Amino acid sequence: MSKDNSNCYSDYTKVIDVAALGHVLSPIELKETAHVVELDDIPISAMIFRRIFYALDGEVFNLDCNLCRSEQDNDMRKFISFSPQERTVNNMRFNLLNTIFGHLEEDLEVPRECFDLTCRMELERELACIDSICDINSCSVLTALHWNEVKKLLLSQGALPSGKDPDGNPIYHVLKVSIIFKNPNRDVKDTIIKFRYLIGDIHFQ
């Protein structure tokens, strides 16, 4: 959670995972748990969130990959970007390539300079081409909630149906979309990048 959005949280805020997408990376030669990176909160309206992630009919999880192809959707693209200009972790700029390579170095216990040159170059090229969630193979949705299930899960965790606290202030909830980077090397843990979407206008009725 970034400092800028801390005032959006209250005792009534709920946080749930919405979806997980997978992307298989090129192997590095040389798993128990995964490396988890939670990005800072991304304030967004429920309407735009559904426009991006429930694009088909507003109910079934379906990423609108046309957002990355159309110039008129530049304003929407920032919500799904991996760019250091858009994403931060603990208010520090996030870099996907350095994050992945840092975890590889940690798991393999060698600096990246010791990786096979061709493997390293191939992986660098692959990661450099991932600008946004649109660049993740959307056919690799591992699991996802329907929008109706999102609301039911929030309510089951105690979210107030009115969407407002007793003083009439909007209650913000966090919906998380996880991108799981898998490497075929058995000695390398998965890296999970969690996009945290901060939404204060979910209508339960």
N, C-alpha and C positions, 0 to 999 in steps of 0.2 A: 504494500500500500504506500503510495507516495504521499508526501506531506500535503500537497495541494488538494487532495481528495479526502483527507482525514475527517473533515467536517461533515461528509456525506454519511459516515457510519454512525449507527446508533445501536442500542440494545436490541432493536427489532430487525437489524440487517441479517440476511441469510446469504450463505455462499454455497453454490452448488456447481458441480461439473456438468457441462452440457454435451461435450463431444470429445472424441480423441481421433486424430488422423495420423496415419503412419507414412513414413518415407524411408525406404531402404537406401543406406549410403553405400558407396563403393568401399570394398574391404581395405583395411590397413593390416598388413602382415606383422607380425611379430608374435557370471552375471546374477550376479545375485540381485542387486538393487539397481535402481536407475539414478542418474543425475537429474535432479529436478530444479528448473529455473523458473521462478514465478515473476513475470514481468509486472511492472507497476500498473495500477489501475488505469483503464481506458474508459473515461466517461462517454456514454452513448445512450441514445434513446432506444426504447424497446422497438419502435417502428424501424429504425435503421438497422438494429441488430437482426431483426427478422428479415429485413430486405436483403441482408448479406448472407445470413446463414440458413434462412428458411425461405429461399427465393422461389421455390416451385409453387407452393400454395399457402405459405405462412404457417404450416403445421408440421410438415416433414422436414428434417434437417437436410438441406441441400445447398451447398455453397455456390454462390453466383460468381463463377469464374470470369464472366464478361466484364466484371468490375476492373479487371486488370488489362482489358483490351480496349476499353472505350475511354477516350479523352474526356468525355462529359462526366465521367464518374470519378474524377480525381479527388473530390472531397470525400468520397466513400472509401477510396483506396487506403487512406491514412489509417483507418481502423484495423486493417489486416496486414499492415506493413511490418517487416522485420527491420526496417531501416533504423540506424542509430539516431537519425533525426526525429523519428517518431516513437521509438521504444526505449524505455529505461528500466533498470533494475536498481532499486534503492536510490533513485534519482541520479544514477550513473548511466551513461549511454550504453546500450546493449549492442554487442557485435556477434552475430551468429557464427561466423567462421572462427573467430578467436575462442568463442565459448566451446564449440565442438572440438577444436584442436586442443584446447586446454584440458578437456575431459579425456581425450585420447592419450595425452601425455601422462595424465594422472593414472589412468588404468594400466597403461603399458609400461609405466615407470621409465620412460625414455623421452628426451626432447624430440620435438618434431623434426629436427634436422637429421635424426637417426632413422626416420621412416624411409622406406623405399621411395626413391625419387619419383618414379612414375605413378605409384599409388598416391603419393602426397599431392602431386600436381593434378591428378584426376579428381581427387576429393576437393581440392581447392576450387577447381573449375566448377564442380557440381554445386558447392555451397555458394559460390559467387553468383550463380544464376537463380538462387532462391531469394527473391525480393519481397515476396508476400506469401500469405497462406494460399493464394491462388496457384502458386508454383508447386504446392504439394499435390500429389496425385489424389484428386478428390474421390477417385474410385476406391481409395484405401481408407475409407471411414471405418474405423474399428468398432465403434459403438456410438450411439447418439440418442438423445431423448427427443421425442416429439414435443412441440411447443406446449401442448396440453399437459404432457407429463412434467415439463419444467414447472408449470404453475402448481400442479398437484404436489410435486416434491417440495416446493417452497412452503406450501400450506401445511404439509405433513411435518415440516420442521418448525412450525409455529409462526410462519409469516402471517401478518394481519391482512385479511381479505380486502380491507378498505385501501391498503397501500399507503396509509398515513398513520403516524403515531398519535397518541392521545391529544397532542397539542396541534394537530392538523398539518404537521410537517411531512413531506414525502419521505418514505422509507426506501433506502437504496439497498439493492441486493447485488451480489457479484455472481455472474455466470462465467464459468471458465471453459475455454476451448483449448485442449491440449494437442500439441504437435509432437509426435514421438519419432525421434530419429533413431533408427536401428542400424547397427553395423553387424555384418555377418561374422566378424571375428568374435569367438567365444570369450575372449579375455576383455572385451570392451562392453561396458554397460550402456544401456539405452540412455539417451538424453531426452528429457521431456521439457518442452518449452510451453509454459502455461500463459495464455492470453487471458487476462482478468478484465471482464467487461462490467463496468459499474453502471447499473440501471436504476433509475428512480421513478419510472412510470409504467411499471407492469400492472396491467389491469387484470384482476382475478375474476371479475364477474362479466 
